[in-house]
């Protein structure tokens, strides 16, 4: 009998615009490999950059928030697994899933820890050192409640696994470490990539709807790029990213070689032709898709510790990790000029892809875990009394607020 999966998307996946979009496509591919029948549903408006899931055999459904039509929709599909894309979708639809399909396995894909990202952003704005007072914010209360209400939460970073265990005391059995899942970079692909001498200029990339990416671009323009230009007056920085608003495009400056390019139709092409990738993120969370794209295309990186977080484990990074702007610029220039160093860091990137993000390894472990929980779902939930308690209260408060909104909208 074919298993059924319902994915409730916060947004429609845009794999060419964001790491979150790529992550969602990896999850879909994994469930397809296990022969799941899949419906992807979202209440969000679909943008022009959204991937057409029907091309890969996925049914797409538009759903409404605060509307009983969702109850009929999910009851008719009867999913075995429901995957919530970020905690906000679980807040909106989790109680309806629990009511209409109580035996469905509820899985939360956190994407990144929003509470960690928001706390770091606030600390940055306050010019303060990030600590628990910033971590234990209102987002954290909502996010942790959502994790407890679900049967399993997918955590993308080992660092975030540790934060959840140490700071929030989330039990191990409610979490599964699932980073990016990537195919091995073959020798043939490596051999055909542009060489050191065939590449030129710097690159940075990131969806500009994501505040850490805009902040990093601003930091580059105002602080780091002028330091690099002093040593490399002919170099250019190509700044790519979807949804570049006016505040982004006004950073463009031909004279200084700071070039806002906007949406990259083919991230692999632009990354493979650049010599060095710059990622000086000052706050954020999760894993950085830009670093994965750089490693896949053999492009060494100069990055901040926030950008590098959770990426490399005990392995050597595909470049330099530096938070001081002068040190960052100095090491970026060194990477750009020294071919032997550049090749060494490139090779580190290929090793990281193979040893830390191997698709086959994580696929097997993930679906073994899914199967084991489904077999003993009742016992699994009995072990999570906090989740049962939160589910009970969420069913009452969210349910009646939603019903009130539905009646009001009539």
C-alpha positions, 0 to 999 in steps of 0.5 A: 500500500502506497504511503501518503505525504501532505506537505504544508508549505509556508511558501511555494519552493523556489530552489533557485532563489533560496536555500530553503527552497533547495532544502524543500526539493531535497525532502520531496525527492527523498519521499518520492524515492520511497514511493510516497504519494505527495500533495504540496499545499500552501496558503501563500501566493505563488511567485514567478520564481516558484518551481512547478511541482507538477513537472515532477508528479506532485499535486499542488493544492491551494489552501486557506488559513482559518477556514474549515475547507482544510478539514475536508481537504485533509480528511479526504486525502488521509495522509500517513505523514504531514510535513510542516514547513516551518513552525508558523504553518504548524501553528496555523494547521497543526490543530486541524491535522490533529483533529482530522487525522490523529494517526498521521505522523506530524513532522516539523521542518524547522529550516533554521531556528527562527528564535536563534536568528531573531535573537541574534539580529536583535542583539546585533541591532542593540550592539550587545553580546548575544546570550540567553536573554536574547535567545529566550524570545517570543519566537522561541516560546512559539517555536519550542511549543511547535517542536513539542507538538510534533512527533519529530522535528528536522534540525538542519545544523548540529549547532542548533541541535546542541542549542535545543538540547542544552538551552531548551532541554528538548529530548533527543527522540523528538529531533532528527539531524538532517542537513542538506542532502547532496550528491557526490561531486564526481571527478569528471565534474571537478575536472571540468570546472573552470580553473584558477586562471580561468576565473575572475572577480568575487561573488556574493549571493543570497535572497534579499527578503532574508534580512541577514543577506541584505545586512551582509551586502550593506556590510560589504559595500560600506566596510569590507569591499573598500578594504579589498579594493585597496589591494585589488583595484581592478577586481569586481564584486558581483552581488546576486540575489532574488527580490532585490528591492530599491534599497538593494539596487541603490548599492550598485556602483560601477566606479567601485566595482560593486555590481548588483546583479539581482536574480541568478538564473543559473547559480552554478554558472555564476559561482563556477566563474567567480574566483572567491565567494564572500559571506560576511554574515553578522547574524543568522542561523541554520546552514548557508546554501551559498556556501554549499553552492560555492563548494559544489562549484569549487569556489573557495569562500571568505566567511564569518563565523556565523556563516561557517556555523554548523557547516564543517564539523571537524573538517577544514573549511573551504576557505577562511573564517574571520569576523574582523573586517580587516582580517576578512579582507586580507584573507579574501585577497590572499585567497584571490591571489595565491593559486596553491592556497586556492586549490587547497581550499577548493579540495577541502570543499569537495571533501566537506560535501562528500563527508558531511552532506552525503545524500545516501547516508542521510536518506537511509537514516531518516526513513528508518527513523520515520518507519520506527516512529510510525510503528509505535506512534502511540508509545512515542507520543506517550513519552512526550507528555509536554507535547500532549499538554501543549497540543491540548491547549493549542487545540483549544486556543488556536481552534477557537480563535480560528473559528472566530476569524472564520465566522468574522470573515463570513 
